[in-house]
Amino acid sequence: MRTLRRLAATATVLASFLAPLVATGTAQAAAATVNAVRLNGYEAALLGDINRTRAAHGMRGLVVVPGATDVARRWSWHLAGVQALSHNPSLVTNLEHAGSSAWMMISENVGTASATSPGALFTAYMNSAPHRADILDPGARYVGVGVVQRGAAAWNTLDFTDAYSSAYGTTRVPAQGMTLDAVAVTTTRTLASFESRYDERAGTNAATGVTASLARFTGPTTADDRVYATFVRHTSTGHGDLMMRDAWSLASARSITVKALVSDPARRSVAVEVILGHSYGSSVSLGTMSVRQVASSYTFALPAAARAYMDTLTFRVQSSTLGASGGSVALSVYNVNVNV
């Protein structure tokens, strides 16, 4: 018999800003890769608290998996966008299409707390009987965890299930970089070189009349490796993004250098806007690179407004550009270097 535990939305509001909460002994949060899933520091701290608590109750730990994590992250983006807690009405369908079609149990926790206090959020979950029951459910085997920061608040979704197929593949929704685990870039260095087969910080996005493929990777090879995506125009409006998310603090940086290439039916140079900013909040357009059919490097000065903590680097192709390029463009980025 399949069991879907759905909590009433009114029961999921974790008023971490309205009532004092006792924090757990969570270690300093840091981004980590667990079971081939790259988690931001907040996500990693929550997963650690969950599995330590399950172990203390004589239970096996939950395995974080790419499919359920993609589902959880997408819903956390929604929660942060509307700034209100609710359950995912398409949870079952989403999980079934993300590797868990053979499920016998599914449950979900959603909550919000300070963006610097994963321990406070975990304590709030454990102080709520239905949320605690989900965390300590002996039938749960897999979990997806997503945390998105908007301003001073972190918005979290935990999706639990008992079935998963690795045929789903790797994650498709990059973890958001959070101020909790920001790393100061103080020396000239490479932010990304894509010399391995997959970089979980990379992803794609599309708006309105443009569709985007998943981010795909070459390598590892002896040649220069890359991340690439294809954008297709359907209407005269919209745009497609190839993006990276990480916790960068660029106060000491002066410029960014990008090596890129395009392939399009018209064999023309393609205008690609480079944007650095926050997933929520201010963004700074660094400029537009006229990307050619041969791999070339483009350097952009970082204005003062772009030298704070930033979590998203976006390469954007507008629908109008796609129209001039025969309706589709394959954009490749080989490496991203920051210059101090």
SULJO-V122829 format. One line per field, one symbol per residue. ss: DSSP state (A for helix, B for strand, O for the rest). psi: psi as a letter, one per 30 degrees, with the letter a starting at -180 (. if undefined). Layout:
ss = ???
psi = ???
This chain:
ss = OOBBBOOOAAAOOOOOOOOOOOOOOOOOOOOBBBOOBBBOAAAAAAAAAAAAAAAAOOOOOOBBOAAAAAAAAAAAAAAAAAOOOOOOOOAAAAAAOOOOOOOOBBBBBBBBBBOOOAAAAAAAAAOOAAAAAAAOOOOOOBBBBBBBBBOOBBBBBBBBBOOOOAAAOOOOOOOOOOAAAOBBOOOOBBBBOOOOOOOOOBBBBBBBBBBBOOOBBOOOOOOOOOBBBBBBBBBBBBBBBBBBBBBBBOOOOOBBBBBBBBBBOOOOOBBBBBBBBOOOOOBBBBBBBBBOOOOBBBBBBOOAAAOOBBBBBBBBBBAAAAAAOOOBBBBBBBBBBBBO
psi = kkkjjkkkefffjjifffkkkkllhklkkkkljkhgkkkleeeeeeeeeeeeeeefgglllkjkleeeeeeeeeeeeeeeefhkklljfgeeeeeeghfhfgkfkklkkklkakfgieeeeeeeeffjeeeeeeegjffkflkkkkkkkjbgkkkkkkkklgkkkffealkfjkkkklfehkkkjflklkekfhflfkjffkallkkcgklkllklkllklfakllkllkkkkflflllkkklkklikjheflflkkkklllklefhlkkkjkkkkakekaklkjfakkjkafkklkkkkkjlefggaklfkjkjkkleeeeefggflkjkkkelkkkk.
